[in-house]
């Protein structure tokens, strides 16, 4: 094989590579433009919705229906790359420690405890406890104040009275006669 046909093959391969590259660049540019146009169309539709809301609040009538500005929903795109998930999360010393599905660990993922809340309402009274052991007797207390007078008692029997009292000159002693008939001949000195 001569070098001339080989050069032709190389030129042909290079030309095909350039053409394929141009096609790929055109497709990518078209995709970027399409995505950019879609984003701009969404922004315009959102702005039209906001303007119509302002016009209606002002009492006017919006002449364009913003929902008609949006196109039909396109086909679903290809699946995205798997995201990073959380395998576990633990509250350690008031800070979250998070282990992700890709093996990375964040030991400072934010606070996991809040501020202290207000005190709760008082609980219901509990049951009375068992009686404790009796304590030692206390010291003698001061006397208390006198109590109130009691009620009057019943009428008593008649008492005896002195009927006669004589001083015996021989003994120098009182001789007393009582109303019940008894006599006390030694009722005390009279002289």
Phi, psi and omega in degrees: 000131183276167182288339180294310179295327179297321178295322179297318180297315179298318179295319180296317179296317180296319180296317179298318180297319179294317181296315179298317178300318179294321179296314180298316180298321179295316180296314181297316179298320178296320179295318180295317179296317181299315180295320179295318179296320179297317180296318180293323178295319177297317179299319181294319180294319178297317179296321179295320178298316180295318179296319179295321178298319180294319180296316181293322177295331180277359178095006181266184181237125179282126184273351180242135176271112184299335180292337179283345181282340181273143178277180177291154178291132181280177180290158179295143179278176181290157179299143179278173177293147177300139179274174178268125180256174178256121177277320179202157176217129180230142176271112182239115178054039176084004181229139179288136168247118186244131174253123183267163182293342178271007177093348180284150180234132176247110182272359180224061185272012177118165182290145179241006175233143180262185178290155180295132181280172178290159179295142179281171180291157179294146179280171177291150178299142179277174178287152178298142178278174179291152177294141178276178178289142178300141178275176178290150177299144180277172179290156179298130180275167176293150177298143179279172179290159179296142180281173180289156179297143178280175180287159180295142180280174179288161180298129180276169176291155177299140179272177177263150181234162178279126179264323183207145177224124180232142176264116180282117183291339182282320185260338183074026183236154178283141172241118187242133175254134182254166184289341179273005178092355179278156181230135174247108184271359177226066184268013176121163182293140178245354181237000000 
